[in-house]
Amino acid sequence: TERGYGHAWRIVRARVLRRDKGLCQCEECVKTKSIRIANEVDHIIPKSQGGTDDEANLRAINEDCHKKKTQRESRSGRV
């Protein structure tokens, strides 16, 4: 809640997971047509880079895929 993910976020999160049919929409899973259960919602363009909570900037993502994406973003931010 302290990071801005309160009640309103939970409603948006549920809507995005429903929209994406509970399946991971990360680039790798979509490219390889992998079917992985999504249990998180990802900002396609991170908020730290100007992304918003608009549903067009959100996608359902698997926890492991989300961790990998976050690690890639962290590494690229150090360059």
N, C-alpha and C positions, 0 to 999 in steps of 0.2 A: 504493500500500500504506500509506503514512504517513497517509492520510486515512481509513483503516478499510476500504479496498476491496481486501482480499486474496483468498485462495483461496475462503473461504466466500462472499464477494460474487460472485466469478466464477461459482460454481455457481448461485446465486440468479438472477443476470443471465441466464445461459443458459436457465434454466427459464422466466423471464418472457418472453424473446424467443420461445421455443418456444410457450408458452401463447398469445401474441398473434399467432402465425403469422408473425412477422417483419415485421408491418405496423404503421405508426405509429398510435397510439391517442390522440394529442393531441386536444383539444376541436375544433380547427378541421378536422383531417382527418376525424374522425368525423362532424362536422356536415355537411361538404361531400361526404362519401363519397369523399374523395381516397384514392388508393392510393399510399402512399409507403413505401419500404423503411425499416424501423426498424433502426438500428445502435447504439442506446444504450438505456438504461433510465432512466426518470425517476421521481422521488419525486413523487407527486400532491400530497401535502402535504409541503413541504420539511422536511428534518430541522431546519433553523433555526427552523421554526415548530412543532416538536413531532412532525413526521412520523417514521415508523419505516421500517425495512427489511423490514417485513412485506409479503409478496407482494400483499396487498390494497391496499397503498399504492404499488405499483409498476406501471408500464406501459411497454411498448415505445414508443420515440419516434425519429423521424428526427432526425439531427444538427442540421439547420437549424431544425426546429420546437423542438428543445430549447434552442437558442441564443435564439430569440425569447421563449420562456417564461421563461428565466432573466433576460433583459433586462427583461421586464415585472415580474417579481418584484423585481428590483433597484430599479426606478423606484418601485414601490409601497412599498418599504421606506424610501424617503427622505422620503415624505410625512409 
